[in-house]
Amino acid sequence: MKNFYNRIYSTLSSYTPLKGDCGRACNKACCQGDKDGDGMYLFPFEEEMYSSLPSWAAISETDFEYDTNKFAPLFSCDGVCDRKLRPLACRIFPLTPYIAKGGELEVIVDPRANGMCPLAALYVEDFEADFVNAVEKVGELLLSNPDTKKFLESFSRMLDDIRFI
């Protein structure tokens, strides 16, 4: 699976949500470190990318069950990271691939970004087009693997609970 994630990471390697450092708009709110279990879910088998966990990171268990007896681990950091070692969820934030109830792949603004990320108030169309296209390509790659597809489906239903409150 390392090759799978290396391919995904390379799809995003030179793209960012906006031109320049979006962290300047919010003082890097999404990178403030672990507070009360804050962090990003790792996709299935992405934990293998951290066989040697950096000193600034931690991986813990969660109760997010994406398939029978399969739980997504949580990646958290101390607020300072090597950007080349960020997990997928950090690389695509505040966007996320999303499976609509009809089964179509979409790219949406992650509703969990509300209240933290000023970019959450934007529409997907307001982001750099190359970044949005890269996130969509990542979604297509995730759908090509049964485990990551199941994760993305379950994750999308969890986001529905947040989006439609």
ROPA-752199 format. One line per 8 residues: number of its first residue (from 0); their letters; for each residue x, z, y of N, C-alpha, C. Coordinates in nm, 4 decimals. Each point is the difference from the previous one (the first is absolute). Example, Ala and Ser with C-alpha at 12.3 -4.5 7.8 and 13.67 -1.06 7.14 Angstrom:
REM ROPA-752199
0> as> 1.3190/0.7800/-0.5690/-0.0890/0.0000/0.1190/0.0900/0.0000/0.1200  -0.0350/-0.0720/0.1050/0.0820/0.0060/0.1190/-0.0770/0.0730/0.1090
END
This chain:
REM ROPA-752199
0> mknfynri> 0.0818/0.0000/-0.1205/-0.0818/0.0000/0.1205/0.0858/0.0000/0.1264  0.1283/0.0337/-0.0125/0.0843/-0.0028/0.1191/0.0048/-0.1401/0.0597  0.0077/-0.1017/-0.0850/0.0013/-0.1377/0.0507/-0.1309/-0.0330/0.0710  -0.1105/0.0491/-0.0527/-0.1312/-0.0214/0.0596/-0.0027/0.0573/0.1418  0.0442/0.1240/0.0155/-0.0013/0.0632/0.1321/0.1070/-0.0571/0.0923  0.1141/-0.0381/-0.0545/0.1005/-0.0653/0.0845/-0.0558/-0.1298/0.0581  -0.0761/-0.0722/-0.0802/-0.0637/-0.1233/0.0486/-0.1017/0.0313/0.1104  -0.0796/0.1018/-0.0219/-0.0986/0.0409/0.1006/0.0699/0.0451/0.1279
8> ystlssyt> 0.1013/0.0844/-0.0139/0.0716/0.0487/0.1178/0.0627/-0.1157/0.0775  0.0558/-0.0963/-0.0711/0.0639/-0.1128/0.0689/-0.1030/-0.0869/0.0723  -0.1241/-0.0011/-0.0488/-0.1067/-0.0736/0.0681/-0.0235/0.0564/0.1397  0.0232/0.1289/0.0165/-0.0250/0.0686/0.1274/0.1255/0.0223/0.0833  0.1156/-0.0351/-0.0531/0.1272/0.0455/0.0564/0.0200/-0.0240/0.1488  -0.0504/-0.1083/0.0529/0.0276/-0.0276/0.1415/-0.1243/0.0036/0.0875  -0.1084/0.0568/-0.0499/-0.1248/-0.0002/0.0766/-0.0390/0.1408/0.0412  -0.0544/0.0107/0.1197/-0.0473/0.1269/0.0533/-0.1385/-0.0205/0.0616
16> plkgdcgr> -0.0755/0.1083/0.0155/-0.1364/-0.0130/0.0517/-0.0078/-0.0663/0.1379  0.0951/0.0331/0.0873/0.0039/-0.0553/0.1353/0.1420/-0.0458/0.0286  0.0159/-0.0806/0.1017/0.1365/-0.0324/0.0425/0.0626/0.1278/0.0530  0.1165/0.0319/-0.0455/0.0658/0.1212/0.0439/-0.0361/0.1187/-0.0871  0.0395/0.1165/0.0443/-0.0189/0.1238/-0.0746/-0.1353/0.0605/0.0348  -0.0963/-0.0093/-0.0923/-0.1330/0.0537/0.0271/0.0044/0.1526/0.0127  0.1023/0.0653/-0.0523/0.0135/0.1443/0.0094/0.0182/0.0501/0.1417  0.0351/-0.0890/0.0914/0.0147/0.0399/0.1403/-0.1358/0.0330/0.0618
24> acnkaccq> -0.1081/-0.0565/-0.0540/-0.1340/0.0235/0.0554/-0.0544/0.1379/-0.0354  0.0526/0.0618/-0.1040/-0.0575/0.1261/-0.0472/0.1050/0.1043/-0.0350  0.1243/-0.0253/0.0406/0.1098/0.0891/-0.0356/0.0122/0.0146/-0.1516  -0.0185/-0.1120/-0.0683/0.0154/-0.0067/-0.1460/-0.0861/0.1033/-0.0729  -0.1276/0.0027/0.0346/-0.0928/0.0988/-0.0570/-0.0064/-0.0072/-0.1520  0.0128/-0.1187/-0.0574/-0.0103/-0.0120/-0.1461/0.1284/0.0427/-0.0700  0.1037/0.0307/0.0769/0.1300/0.0372/-0.0580/0.0420/0.1400/0.0428  -0.0938/0.0896/0.0133/0.0328/0.1344/0.0475/0.0363/0.0964/-0.1118
32> gdkdgdgm> -0.0002/-0.0474/-0.1224/0.0390/0.0881/-0.1089/-0.1181/0.0656/-0.0672  0.0288/0.0701/-0.1049/-0.1023/0.0612/-0.0842/-0.0657/0.1193/0.0693  -0.1307/-0.0110/0.0173/-0.0797/0.1097/0.0551/-0.1207/0.0169/-0.0912  -0.0086/0.1137/-0.0660/-0.1163/0.0296/-0.0838/-0.0337/-0.1123/-0.0977  0.0996/-0.0505/-0.0676/-0.0255/-0.1017/-0.1012/-0.0191/-0.1403/0.0532  0.0360/-0.0242/0.1278/-0.0081/-0.1362/0.0525/0.1007/-0.0875/-0.0723  -0.0332/-0.1249/-0.0109/0.0904/-0.0956/-0.0617/-0.0744/-0.1272/-0.0330  0.0632/-0.0840/-0.0765/-0.0561/-0.1292/-0.0382/-0.0040/-0.0090/-0.1521
40> ylfpfeee> -0.1117/-0.0528/-0.0499/-0.0084/-0.0215/-0.1444/0.1004/-0.1052/-0.0431  0.0623/0.0247/-0.1128/0.0827/-0.1025/-0.0626/-0.0896/-0.0836/-0.0902  0.0242/-0.1283/-0.0022/-0.0731/-0.0894/-0.0888/0.0506/0.0219/-0.1428  -0.0748/-0.0436/-0.1008/0.0427/0.0219/-0.1388/0.1427/-0.0489/-0.0252  0.0772/0.0852/-0.0596/0.1385/-0.0257/-0.0388/0.0957/-0.0125/0.1182  -0.0498/0.0141/0.1217/0.0900/-0.0057/0.1152/0.0967/0.1184/-0.0001  -0.0392/0.1062/-0.0650/0.0875/0.1174/-0.0104/0.1346/-0.0373/-0.0638  0.0006/-0.1055/-0.0823/0.1245/-0.0469/-0.0620/0.1017/-0.0454/0.1052
48> mysslpsw> -0.0459/-0.0349/0.1174/0.0900/-0.0423/0.1075/0.0797/0.1185/0.0531  -0.0385/0.1205/-0.0395/0.0630/0.1222/0.0495/0.0602/0.0804/-0.1143  0.0683/-0.0691/-0.0909/0.0646/0.0710/-0.1106/0.1037/0.0981/0.0549  0.0562/-0.0325/0.1144/0.0870/0.0906/0.0728/-0.0687/0.0266/0.1339  -0.0724/0.1096/0.0062/-0.0816/0.0313/0.1175/0.0891/0.0398/0.1176  -0.0182/-0.0661/0.1148/0.0797/0.0374/0.1170/-0.0275/0.1440/0.0424  0.0967/0.0619/0.0648/-0.0137/0.1406/0.0401/-0.1126/0.0220/0.1000  -0.0412/-0.1030/0.0711/-0.1043/0.0123/0.1023/-0.1404/-0.0215/-0.0555
56> aaisetdf> -0.0125/-0.0203/-0.1313/-0.1300/-0.0336/-0.0594/-0.0373/0.0942/-0.1129  -0.1302/0.0039/-0.0272/-0.0529/0.0765/-0.1136/-0.1158/-0.0785/-0.0597  -0.0188/0.0151/-0.1285/-0.1127/-0.0618/-0.0703/-0.0754/0.1121/-0.0695  -0.1307/0.0038/0.0225/-0.0812/0.1044/-0.0602/-0.1242/-0.0598/-0.0647  -0.0653/0.0821/-0.0806/-0.1216/-0.0434/-0.0687/-0.1188/0.0063/0.0950  -0.1005/-0.0823/-0.0274/-0.1241/0.0024/0.0768/-0.1175/0.0012/-0.0975  -0.1173/0.0093/0.0547/-0.1196/-0.0093/-0.0830/-0.0674/-0.1372/0.0132  0.0692/-0.0969/0.0613/-0.0558/-0.1343/0.0114/0.0187/-0.0741/-0.1323
64> eydtnkfa> -0.1072/-0.0023/-0.0778/0.0002/-0.0641/-0.1316/-0.0482/-0.1442/0.0175  0.0908/-0.0940/-0.0198/-0.0358/-0.1401/0.0185/-0.0431/-0.0674/-0.1299  0.0276/0.0634/-0.1112/-0.0431/-0.0476/-0.1312/-0.0053/0.1238/-0.0886  -0.0578/-0.0115/-0.1162/-0.0148/0.1158/-0.0875/0.1352/0.0663/-0.0249  0.0117/0.1247/0.0448/0.1213/0.0807/-0.0161/0.1241/-0.0612/0.0649  -0.0180/-0.0827/0.1006/0.1122/-0.0554/0.0765/-0.0192/0.0408/0.1456  0.0953/0.0768/0.0491/-0.0096/0.0551/0.1348/0.1112/-0.0577/0.0871  -0.0337/-0.0284/0.1245/0.0985/-0.0533/0.0943/0.0850/0.1133/0.0554
72> plfscdgv> 0.1320/-0.0102/-0.0105/0.0849/0.1015/0.0614/0.0011/-0.0154/0.1520  0.0369/0.1064/0.0692/0.0081/0.0005/0.1452/0.1464/0.0044/0.0415  0.0374/-0.0915/0.0867/0.1351/-0.0062/0.0550/-0.0048/0.0625/0.1388  0.0817/0.0979/0.0257/0.0067/0.0602/0.1326/0.1461/0.0052/0.0432  0.0178/0.0111/0.1311/0.1367/0.0002/0.0523/0.0157/0.1105/0.1033  0.1230/0.0160/0.0463/0.0263/0.1026/0.1010/-0.0063/-0.0556/0.1416  -0.0424/-0.1256/0.0138/-0.0155/-0.0610/0.1315/0.1101/-0.0961/0.0376  0.1061/-0.0024/-0.0776/0.1101/-0.0930/0.0252/0.0318/-0.0687/-0.1318
80> cdrklrpl> -0.0074/-0.1334/-0.0005/0.0230/-0.0697/-0.1263/0.0928/-0.1179/0.0181  0.0481/-0.0481/-0.1099/0.0689/-0.1279/-0.0061/-0.1105/-0.1034/-0.0179  -0.0243/-0.0819/0.1005/-0.1126/-0.0932/-0.0014/0.0023/-0.0927/-0.1217  0.1165/-0.0253/-0.0546/0.0099/-0.0858/-0.1187/-0.0538/0.0693/-0.1243  -0.0185/0.1309/0.0077/-0.0455/0.0774/-0.1158/-0.1441/0.0481/0.0131  -0.0696/-0.0453/0.1044/-0.1394/0.0420/0.0181/-0.0876/-0.0541/-0.1123  -0.1027/0.0737/-0.0394/-0.0936/-0.0513/-0.1001/-0.0884/-0.1096/0.0606  -0.0669/-0.0716/-0.0868/-0.0839/-0.1113/0.0412/-0.1037/0.0420/0.1038
88> acrifplt> -0.0666/0.1117/-0.0205/-0.1051/0.0426/0.0919/0.0533/0.0168/0.1421  0.1233/0.0455/0.0147/0.0601/0.0129/0.1330/0.0325/-0.1362/0.0594  0.0410/-0.0914/-0.0841/0.0391/-0.1330/0.0477/-0.1177/-0.0797/0.0538  -0.1198/0.0249/-0.0514/-0.1168/-0.0781/0.0417/-0.0875/0.0734/0.1015  0.0241/0.1281/0.0212/-0.0808/0.0823/0.0889/0.0030/-0.0544/0.1425  -0.1127/-0.0024/0.0716/-0.1296/0.0582/-0.0299/-0.0970/-0.0964/-0.0679  0.0504/-0.1095/-0.0532/-0.0864/-0.0914/-0.0744/0.0066/0.0331/-0.1477  -0.0943/-0.0552/-0.0735/0.0023/0.0149/-0.1447/-0.0764/-0.1148/-0.0642
96> pyiakgge> 0.0464/-0.0463/-0.1163/-0.0841/-0.0929/-0.0762/-0.1208/0.0776/-0.0508  -0.1113/-0.0678/-0.0085/-0.1264/0.0653/-0.0307/-0.0842/-0.0953/-0.0829  -0.0618/0.0520/-0.1044/-0.0894/-0.0799/-0.0841/-0.1434/0.0302/0.0434  -0.0649/-0.0992/0.0590/-0.1395/0.0164/0.0413/-0.0868/0.0162/-0.1243  -0.1191/0.0534/0.0175/-0.0883/0.0240/-0.1146/-0.0330/-0.1290/-0.0743  0.0068/-0.1130/0.0678/-0.0215/-0.1293/-0.0653/0.1218/-0.0503/-0.0753  0.1120/0.0734/0.0105/0.1211/-0.0357/-0.0727/0.1012/-0.0786/0.0803  -0.0308/-0.0338/0.1257/0.0935/-0.0773/0.0811/0.1096/0.0902/0.0559
104> levivdpr> 0.1193/-0.0558/0.0072/0.1126/0.0699/0.0608/-0.0080/-0.0174/0.1513  0.0110/0.1104/0.0717/0.0029/-0.0016/0.1460/0.1174/0.0853/0.0455  0.0391/-0.0176/0.1226/0.0950/0.0910/0.0644/-0.0796/0.0729/0.1070  0.0039/0.1334/-0.0053/-0.0744/0.0807/0.0970/0.0941/0.1008/0.0652  -0.0461/0.0567/0.1099/0.0695/0.1139/0.0586/-0.0382/0.1213/-0.0841  0.0990/0.0711/-0.0493/-0.0232/0.1166/-0.0853/-0.0756/0.1059/0.0804  -0.1209/0.0366/-0.0418/-0.0777/0.0969/0.0777/0.0648/0.1380/0.0077  0.0931/0.0289/-0.0880/0.0692/0.1290/0.0060/0.0943/0.0076/0.1193
112> angmcpla> 0.0270/-0.1152/0.0630/0.0867/-0.0032/0.1181/-0.0706/0.0488/0.1261  -0.1336/0.0040/-0.0039/-0.0759/0.0460/0.1171/0.0443/0.1400/0.0395  0.0167/0.0204/0.1292/0.0395/0.1304/0.0496/0.1491/0.0252/-0.0038  0.0754/-0.0871/-0.0665/0.1449/0.0161/-0.0062/0.0698/-0.1192/0.0634  -0.0450/-0.1174/-0.0327/0.0682/-0.1222/0.0401/-0.0821/-0.0735/0.1055  0.0567/-0.0219/0.1176/-0.0757/-0.0728/0.1016/-0.0345/-0.1430/-0.0426  0.0736/-0.0542/-0.0935/-0.0285/-0.1350/-0.0480/-0.1281/-0.0053/-0.0827  -0.0473/0.1155/-0.0451/-0.1236/0.0035/-0.0794/-0.1197/-0.0472/0.0804
120> alyvedfe> 0.0102/0.0022/0.1318/-0.1099/-0.0459/0.0858/-0.0026/-0.1522/0.0127  0.1042/-0.0657/-0.0490/0.0077/-0.1451/0.0102/-0.0754/-0.0667/-0.1137  -0.0251/-0.1276/0.0159/-0.0537/-0.0822/-0.1071/0.1173/-0.0638/-0.0726  -0.0197/-0.0366/-0.1240/0.1064/-0.0636/-0.0778/0.0563/-0.1198/0.0758  -0.0859/-0.0733/0.0685/0.0418/-0.1192/0.0733/0.0963/0.0323/0.1141  0.0064/0.1263/0.0424/0.0876/0.0409/0.1092/0.1433/0.0250/-0.0457  0.0214/0.0076/-0.1290/0.1336/0.0232/-0.0541/0.0756/-0.1318/-0.0083  0.1305/0.0094/-0.0111/0.0823/-0.1189/-0.0173/-0.0503/-0.0770/-0.1227
128> adfvnave> -0.0287/-0.1270/0.0179/-0.0576/-0.0817/-0.1075/0.0907/-0.0036/-0.1225  0.1306/-0.0072/0.0204/0.0922/-0.0031/-0.1142/-0.0072/0.1300/-0.0800  -0.0184/0.1123/0.0691/-0.0131/0.1286/-0.0678/-0.1287/0.0028/-0.0823  -0.1096/-0.0419/0.0588/-0.1286/-0.0026/-0.0709/0.0103/-0.0908/-0.1228  0.0599/-0.1165/0.0160/0.0175/-0.0928/-0.1132/0.0863/0.0614/-0.1091  0.1041/0.0729/0.0390/0.0863/0.0657/-0.0989/-0.0766/0.1083/-0.0754  -0.0841/0.0774/0.0705/-0.0801/0.1038/-0.0660/-0.0996/-0.0657/-0.0960  -0.0554/-0.1127/0.0392/-0.0908/-0.0713/-0.0904/0.0738/-0.0495/-0.1238
136> kvgellls> 0.1203/-0.0520/0.0178/0.0819/-0.0446/-0.1139/0.0312/0.1182/-0.0918  0.0293/0.1152/0.0591/0.0229/0.1221/-0.0787/-0.1247/0.0318/-0.0822  -0.1175/-0.0093/0.0626/-0.1248/0.0238/-0.0726/-0.0157/-0.0934/-0.1183  0.0332/-0.1262/0.0196/-0.0083/-0.0977/-0.1099/0.0959/0.0365/-0.1124  0.1198/0.0437/0.0358/0.0961/0.0421/-0.1025/-0.0508/0.1241/-0.0740  -0.0575/0.0940/0.0729/-0.0544/0.1199/-0.0644/-0.1130/-0.0353/-0.0962  -0.0790/-0.0987/0.0339/-0.1099/-0.0420/-0.0882/0.0499/-0.0689/-0.1262  0.1236/-0.0457/0.0009/0.0536/-0.0721/-0.1165/0.0389/0.0923/-0.1151
144> npdtkkfl> 0.0024/0.1313/0.0247/0.0366/0.0976/-0.1020/-0.1223/0.0871/-0.0290  -0.0375/0.0178/-0.1267/-0.1207/0.0772/-0.0312/-0.0003/0.1431/0.0557  0.1143/0.0681/-0.0037/0.0055/0.1388/0.0484/-0.0124/0.0070/0.1516  0.0725/-0.0850/0.0702/-0.0083/0.0045/0.1455/-0.1344/-0.0552/0.0478  -0.0592/-0.0897/-0.0756/-0.1340/-0.0482/0.0343/-0.1012/0.1137/-0.0116  0.0060/0.0749/-0.1085/-0.0917/0.1127/-0.0195/0.0190/0.1042/0.1112  0.1256/0.0270/0.0343/0.0284/0.0923/0.1085/-0.0648/-0.0496/0.1289  0.0200/-0.1272/0.0319/-0.0525/-0.0556/0.1243/-0.1525/0.0032/0.0029
152> esfsrmld> -0.0627/-0.0236/-0.1135/-0.1465/0.0094/-0.0068/-0.0467/0.1432/0.0261  0.0622/0.0960/-0.0649/-0.0377/0.1413/0.0187/0.0320/0.0472/0.1411  0.1133/-0.0402/0.0508/0.0405/0.0351/0.1350/-0.1002/-0.0562/0.1021  -0.0447/-0.1223/-0.0226/-0.0981/-0.0633/0.0893/-0.1316/0.0765/0.0000  -0.0431/0.0472/-0.1174/-0.1238/0.0782/-0.0043/0.0183/0.1338/0.0724  0.1182/0.0608/-0.0111/0.0268/0.1224/0.0734/-0.0060/-0.0272/0.1504  0.0568/-0.1117/0.0434/-0.0048/-0.0351/0.1419/-0.1426/-0.0265/0.0457  -0.0843/-0.0544/-0.0886/-0.1409/-0.0189/0.0341/-0.0641/0.1313/0.0397
160> dirfi> 0.0340/0.1072/-0.0712/-0.0561/0.1315/0.0307/0.0378/0.0449/0.1415  0.1164/-0.0418/0.0460/0.0463/0.0364/0.1339/-0.0585/-0.0976/0.1039  0.0025/-0.1276/-0.0317/-0.0424/-0.1033/0.0956/-0.1475/0.0084/0.0364  -0.0829/0.0368/-0.0963/-0.1433/-0.0096/0.0192/-0.0683/0.1351/0.0144  0.0747/0.0964/0.0485/-0.0585/0.1328/0.0255/-0.0799/-0.0063/0.1294
END
